[in-house]
Amino acid sequence: MTSTGVQQVFFNHIKSILPHHLSIVDEVANLLNISNDSAYRRMRGDKPLTFEEVQKLCVHFNISLDSIFHLDTDNYIFSGKLVSPSSFHFELYLKKMLADLEMIKSFEKAEFYFVNKDIPLFHHFQIPELAAFKFFFFMKTILSYPDLAFEKFSVDKVPESLKTIGKKVADTYCQVSSTEIWNVHGIETTLQQIDYYRDSRAFEKKEDILYIYDCMHQILTHVEKQATAGKKYPLFLNESWGGASYRLYNNEVFIGDNTIFVDASVFRITFINHSVINYMSTRNTEFCDHIFQSIQNTIQRSMQISSTGEKERARFFNEMRENISRRKKITQNMNY
């Protein structure tokens, strides 16, 4: 392949992964700080890209040259930012999450696949107080935020940004088709976090603990309703809202690892969760194909409990709700 052909393949790949409402010429020109005419010349192969320009484009568009040119290597290029107390900004984190969701939603045939060891974070945004608890736990206990060292969680202190941006995140997620693989123990992570704060007296008052248990109960009931309808929609509404399709599976053996896979037809991307709150992502074709096949294998060994399997669906959600109720009863009998 000539150098001109290589460059055209490179730009054709960028065009294939770009949301339809964006112009590749404008995006390339803005990123490289050049005119649209100069961008066109690079896209046609009339002007060679410099190494610095290739690096900028690869980083910005999360591109692995190995996957584009089918280089036979054992390397997979991941991107991501490590969250730390000095780098984590709550509102920016939410805005980045919303931007990623909106980008994925812009592709008509996009679909999420979740393999979970915890309730997918997007569901928590249906109730701001529950999402606030999760982020408070991340910031205080996982990131050791100095400002939160002596703070206690209160449902009365939900940041306004969580209420506004969080609602947009929840609504946008409802507009993208999803397949989720759960396990009945998937709520344990959040329940153990609540128990830990309860036992270490990190809640402002007992009523806050009971309220968060109620939020968990409410989210499970909402997910069950969505599974019954096979459609996603915001809390307090119904399937007539017109959300995307929703498939839910119960796997009684496999406990997931919070892997998120996105199939947008023209591209695939895998998000790998690590260090509790961090994610790294790759669009490497070989890696994404492997993850997709692994998910399909897991689905084959799982039971679909959305749109069908009413008896199994009820048993599945009732067992989780009973787990919450047991913990709530213990808390009610505590001196706090």
C-alpha positions, 0 to 999 in steps of 0.5 A: 500500500502506498503512503497515500493509500495508508493515509486515506485508510487512516482518515476513512477509519476516523470518519467511520467512528465519528458521530454523524452530526460532526464534520471530519474536516472541521474536527481534523482542522480544529485538532491540528490547528490548520485550515479546512483546505489543509485538512482536505489535502491531508485526507486526500493524501496530497500532504503527508501527516507528520508524526506529531499529527498522527499522535494527536489524531490517535490520542483524540480519537482513541485509535490503535494503528495496529488494528487499522493496518492489521499489524500482528502484535500482542499489544492492545492500546488502551486509553483512560485517565487515572482518578485521584483526589487532585485530578477528580472533579465531580461535575467534569466527571459527570459531563464526560460521562454524559458526552460519551453517552450522547456520542454513542446515542448518535449512532442509530444502531448502538447497543450497550452490553454490561457484564456486572458485579454491581448494579450498572452505575447509570441506573443509580442516576435515576435517584440522585440521593443513591448516586450521591451516596455512591460518589460520596463513598468513592471520594471519601473511602476510595480516593481519600478526599481530604475535605471529606475525611471527617464528613458524614453522608447525608441525603440532604446534601446532594450536589445540584450538578448531580440532580441536573446532569445526573438526570440527563445521564439517566435519560440518555442511557434510556435512549440506547439499547442495552443488554445487561447480565446480572447475578443475584449477588450483584447488589452486594457491592453497594449493600456492603458499602452501606453496611460499612458506613452504617457500622462505622457511623459514617451516615449523618443519621439513621434515617439516611441509612434507611432511605438509601436502602429504600432507594436500592429497593426502588431501583430494583423495582424499576429495573424489574418493570423495565425488564418486564416491558423490554424497554427502558424509561425514566423512573416514575414514567412507563414504557410509553415514554419511548425508550430503547430496548432492554434485555436482562439476563440472570447468570447464576454462576458467573459474577461479572467484572463491570465490563462495558462493551459498546457495539455501534455497528461502525465501531466497537469499544470496550471499557474495562473497570479497574481500581473501583472507579477507574475505566480504560477503553480500547477500540482494538478490533481483535480485543473487542471481537474477543470481548463480544464473543465472551459476552455471547458465550455468557449469554448462552449460559444465562437465562433471559428474564426480560420480556419473558420468564415472568416466574424466574424474573419475580424470583430473581428480584424478590430475592434481592429485595429480601436481602435489602429488607433483612439489612434494613430491619437490622438497621432499624433495631440498632441504636445509632 
